Each structure stands twice: as C-alpha cells, then as structure tokens.
C-alpha cells in the first residue's frame, strides 16, 4: 500500500482515525505519505505515530498543508 493519502479534507479527530486506519493497513517496510490540512490534525496524528513507535519525516507545504512520510 505504498502511496499518498490526502486527508486534508478531514478535521480532527476524523483525520487521526483515517491516518490510524492507513497505518494499520501498511505492511512492514511500506511507505506512505499522509497529507493533513490543519495543525490540530498534525498534532493528533503525530501523537498517534509516536504511540506506535513510528517516526515520520515532516514537510510543510504552504500555511495549512502538512506532509508526513512514514515507513512502518
């Protein structure tokens, strides 16, 4: 399930729920880019990743577009 997933249209907590589903469906070693559209979603998803022991790379694209790249 390598790919890019645009969750910018979702607000927290739905963005966190959708991101968690994506993470759960990744196989070991797979990479995904998750795009988020607000800071609350970014904080929430980052906390979820930390809880799971996944360290994302982070990029900001404009004022309200955040891109997390994760590898499970």
C-alpha positions in Angstrom: 0.0 0.0 0.0 2.7 2.5 -0.9 1.2 5.8 -1.8 0.0 9.2 -1.0 -3.1 9.8 1.1 -4.7 13.2 1.1 -6.5 13.7 4.4 -6.5 17.5 4.2 -10.3 17.5 3.8 -10.8 15.9 7.2 -10.6 17.6 10.5 -9.5 16.1 13.8 -10.5 13.6 15.2 -11.6 12.1 11.8 -8.1 12.8 10.3 -6.5 10.8 13.2 -8.9 7.9 12.7 -8.3 7.8 8.9 -4.5 8.0 9.4 -4.6 5.2 12.0 -6.5 3.0 9.5 -3.9 3.7 6.9 -1.1 2.8 9.3 -2.8 -0.4 10.3 -3.1 -1.4 6.7 0.5 -0.9 5.8 2.8 -3.9 5.6 6.2 -3.9 7.3 8.6 -1.8 5.2 5.9 0.0 3.3 5.9 3.8 3.0 3.1 6.2 2.9 2.7 10.0 2.6 -0.1 11.4 4.6 -1.3 15.0 3.8 -3.0 16.9 6.6 -4.8 20.2 6.4 -4.6 21.7 9.8 -2.3 21.9 12.9 -4.7 20.0 15.2 -4.7 17.1 12.8 -0.9 17.3 12.5 -0.5 17.2 16.3 -3.0 14.4 16.7 -1.6 12.2 14.0 2.0 12.8 15.1 1.0 11.7 18.7 -0.6 8.6 17.3 2.6 7.8 15.3 4.7 8.4 18.4 2.5 6.0 20.4 3.1 3.3 17.7 6.9 4.0 17.7 6.8 5.4 14.1 9.0 8.4 13.4 7.7 10.4 10.4 9.6 12.8 8.2 7.8 16.1 8.1 7.3 18.8 5.5 5.1 21.9 5.4 3.6 22.9 2.0 2.0 26.3 2.4 0.4 27.6 5.6 -2.1 24.8 6.2 -0.7 21.7 4.4 1.4 19.3 6.2 3.0 16.2 4.8 4.1 13.2 6.9 6.1 10.4 5.3 6.0 7.2 7.3 7.5 3.8 6.9 6.1 1.0 9.0 
